[in-house]
Amino acid sequence: MYNMGILDRLIRTLLAILFIVLFKFELISGSFGITMLIISSVLLLTSVINHCPFYQLIHFTTRNRGMKGV
């Protein structure tokens, strides 16, 4: 069920935080800012649940096979 590695989750989380901060300080705004907030929420959600539906669709994983349940 899990298909995301630690580095993948870290990058997604950092990008989401970056987008949120840029929106908060109005460096991005309008439709583009809202779109970036939506993208950041998807990045955070997939990072928290450790599962990317797109990866599953294309049978891809960034997870180390030796890690059980992490």
C-alpha positions in Angstrom: 0.0 0.0 0.0 2.8 2.4 0.8 4.7 3.6 -2.3 6.6 6.7 -1.2 10.1 6.8 0.2 11.4 9.1 2.8 13.1 11.5 0.4 10.0 11.7 -1.7 7.9 12.6 1.3 10.4 15.2 2.5 10.5 16.9 -0.9 6.7 17.0 -1.1 6.4 18.4 2.4 9.0 21.1 1.8 7.4 22.1 -1.5 4.0 22.3 0.1 5.3 24.5 3.0 7.1 26.7 0.4 3.8 27.2 -1.6 1.9 28.0 1.6 4.5 30.5 2.8 4.6 32.2 -0.6 0.8 32.5 -0.6 0.7 33.7 3.0 3.2 36.6 2.3 1.4 37.4 -0.9 4.3 36.6 -3.2 1.8 34.5 -5.2 -1.8 35.4 -5.3 -5.0 35.2 -7.3 -5.9 32.1 -9.3 -2.3 31.0 -9.4 -2.0 31.3 -5.6 -5.2 29.3 -5.1 -4.0 26.6 -7.5 -0.7 26.4 -5.6 -2.6 26.0 -2.3 -4.6 23.1 -3.8 -1.4 21.5 -5.1 0.2 22.0 -1.7 -2.7 20.3 0.1 -2.4 17.3 -2.3 1.3 17.1 -1.7 0.8 17.2 2.1 -2.0 14.7 2.0 0.0 12.2 -0.1 3.0 12.7 2.1 1.1 12.1 5.4 -0.6 9.0 4.2 2.6 7.8 2.5 0.7 6.8 -0.7 0.6 8.4 -4.1 -2.4 7.2 -6.3 -0.5 8.3 -9.5 2.5 6.1 -8.5 0.1 3.2 -8.0 -1.5 3.8 -11.4 1.8 3.5 -13.2 3.2 0.8 -10.9 6.0 3.0 -9.6 7.5 3.3 -6.1 10.2 5.4 -4.4 10.0 3.2 -1.3 12.9 1.1 -0.2 11.7 -2.5 -0.4 13.5 -3.5 2.8 11.3 -1.2 4.9 8.3 -3.0 6.3 5.4 -0.9 7.4 7.3 2.4 7.7 
